[in-house]
Amino acid sequence: MQRRFIAGLLAPVLFALGMPAQALSGPDCLRLAYPEFWAAQIAHTGPDDVLVSRSGERFVFDQHKDLLPHTELLNQADLKSQMMQPYSAGFQAAPPLPHQDPGRMRSHAFFTAMYGATLDEVQGHVVPVPWAPSGGSLMFTRRNGAAPALERVGRTLAQDAATAAYVRRPAGSLNWRRVAGTQRLSMHAWGAAVDFSLPHGLGRYWQWSGCSEQGACPYPAKVLKDAKLQRVVEVFEQEGFIWGGKWAHFDTLHFEYRPELVGPACSR
Ligand SMILES: [Zn+2]
């Protein structure tokens, strides 16, 4: 308990300095990543952490979903499931293992409460974000600093013509829809994800490859050998976005704002 308390105190400082820190607990990573959402104080009660939002909603971190089959866990993820698979920042040399999908587990209750349960509620938080590589704008949530983070990504990528060319053609950000083939709302529904039409055949999605949720899917290893895409992914990660190319159920077009997984003290 004391170690966690100390880590919680130090983490904002380490975040600000960009220094690596000892891995924080899942609840602490969530608290630091979404400061607009949580109440200032989080009750730590050992293994049954309860996180409380500013509007008083209570989220039990561990709802004992661990033993559910993979597909059911995707549908019923609690906050613990959401933090369960570590997301490794930086480019990976090898394809993900089967069912290695860091970030695909999402607590529907949490994201709905934070970003909105209806399109109207979501739109109350969404703003047009200037996207320097295209000269246009992207509709994105402003909650928890997401919109300015996306704008910084665009400005950085636009400084190099080679990386700018990779993200010049956005293929959708805010879009009130479900994940294909499921009842789960997409991160696009909450205005917290953006897709790009990648050049050179690098845009790959597992459902386009005829794969199923249960079965293994041949990973398009080519995408891991592209240095410019590597740079694009790194810039996104530095601003709190994860990349769908790190999933066994790959979606290489897709970037989503998930700072609880890629902050310096929370990526593993
Ligand atoms: Zn997407």
Boltz pocket constraint, residues with backbone or C-beta under 6 A from the ligand:
constraints:
  - pocket:
      binder: B
      contacts: [[A, 172], [A, 188], [A, 193], [A, 194], [A, 195], [A, 251], [A, 253], [A, 254], [A, 255]]
      max_distance: 6.0
